[in-house]
């Protein structure tokens, strides 16, 4: 079920085609949006895009892992991870099922 990978340039082209900005302005627009999302996530903020989903930064504590080759226990340092939680509207769209637009979004 491998599909095509959408790149920044594909997003820029879509903005160019649908919004009517120049290609350079479209590229700048896409870069500004992506930079703002990345900056918010780096600060630990949640980014919620209505009808799409939420990007959430979570703290993971230190834990003990295991080297699969040797079986040796290795400490895994605490870190922050990003998780994407799709909205119910996006889930329905992906699965091709009708969604209730008035339903509470995730």
N, C-alpha and C positions, 0 to 999 in steps of 0.2 A: 504494500500500500504506500510505497515511497512516492511522494509527489515532488513537484518542483520546489526548489528553495528560493524564496523571495529575498532579494538583496536590497541594500539601501538604494541602489540605482533603480531598481524596480519601483520602490516607493516614490522616489523622485519623479520617475516617468509617469506614475499614476497621478501624482499631484499636478504635473505639467498638463496631462491630458484632460483631467477632470475639473481643475480649478482655473486653468488658463494663465497661470503665472509663467514667466520664462523658465527655461530649464535651469538657469543659474539661480533664480529666485526660488524655484521649487526645491532644488538641492539645499539651499540655505535654510528654507523652512523645515524640511525634514531633519536636517542636522540640529537646528535649534530645539525642535520637539524632543528628539532623542537625547540631546545633552541635558535638557531640563529633567527628563525622566531619570537619567543616570545620576544627576546631581542630587535629586531628591532621595533616591535609593541609597546613595553613598552617605547621606545624612541620617539614614535609618527611618525615613518617612515612608508611609504606605502610599502608593500611587494607584488610585482607583479611576478607571475609565469606564463610565457608564455604558452598559450594554456590551461591554467587552470583557472586563475582569479587573483584578487587582494584583499588583506586584507588591509583595510583602517581604520585608527583611526580618529574619529571625535570628536569634542568638542561639548557637549550639555550644553547650558546655564541653569541658574537657572530658574525654573518655578513653578507655583502653581499646585499641584495635588489635588485629592480629595479622601478621604478614602471612599471606596465603601460601607462599612457597616454603617458608621455614617453620611456620606456626608460632614464631616468637611474638610475644606481646609488645606492642608499641604504643606509647601515649599519642593520642590525637589532640592537638592543641584546640582551645576554644576558637570559634570563628563565627562569622556572620554568613548566612546563606540567604539567597533570594528565592522566593517561591511565587509561582504564578497561580492564581485561583481564578479560573474562568467564570464569567457570570452565567446564570441559568439560561439567558438568551443565547449566548455563544454556544453553550453545551447543546441546546436544542438545534441550533443552526448546523453545528458540526454533524450531529446525528440525523439530520433531515427530518426532525419531528416538529410539529407545530408548537409554538411557544405562546404563552399568554403575555403579551407586551405590558399589560398592566400589573403583572406579578412583581413582587418585590425582587429587585436585582441583588445579586451577591456582591 
